[in-house]
């Protein structure tokens, strides 16, 4: 999924999503819930599949 599509699906800006992916932002639980809903998954799965930096 492109950043633009992810932003449209989640209601989270593409810039914010990019900063999360780059490890420059720590999203709140609310943002994680919006991301999970937009990606069709759960917060638990997002966190489980996240790479530890």
N, C-alpha and C positions, 0 to 999 in steps of 0.2 A: 504494500500500500504506500502510495506517495505521501509526503508530508502534507500536501494540500488536501488530499482525500482524507487523511487521518484527522486533520483539523476540522474539516467539514463534518465528519462522522462523530467527533467527540465534543465539539464546541470549545476546544482548547486551541490556542493559536499555534500556527506552524512553528513559529520562532520558539515558543515555550517548549513544544515537543522536542525540537532539535536540541535545546539546552538540556533537557532531561536526558536525551540519548547521549549527549556529550559529557554527562556527569557534572554539569555546571549548575543544575537545579535539583532540589529535593522536593518532589511534589507532595502536596498535602493529601490526606485521605480522600477529600472531595475530588481532587483532580484525578487521583488513581481510580476512583469510582467512575468518573466520566470517561477516562481512557478505556477501562475495562468494558464498559457498556458499548462504547463505539467500536471496539475490536471484537465484540461478541464473546467475551471471556469473563473471568472473575478476577478480583483484585488478588486473591491468593495465587492464582496461576501467573499473573503478571509478576508478582514478587518471586515466586518459585523459579520462574524462567529468567529472572534478571541476573546479569553478570555482576559478581561482587568486584568492586574496584578498590 
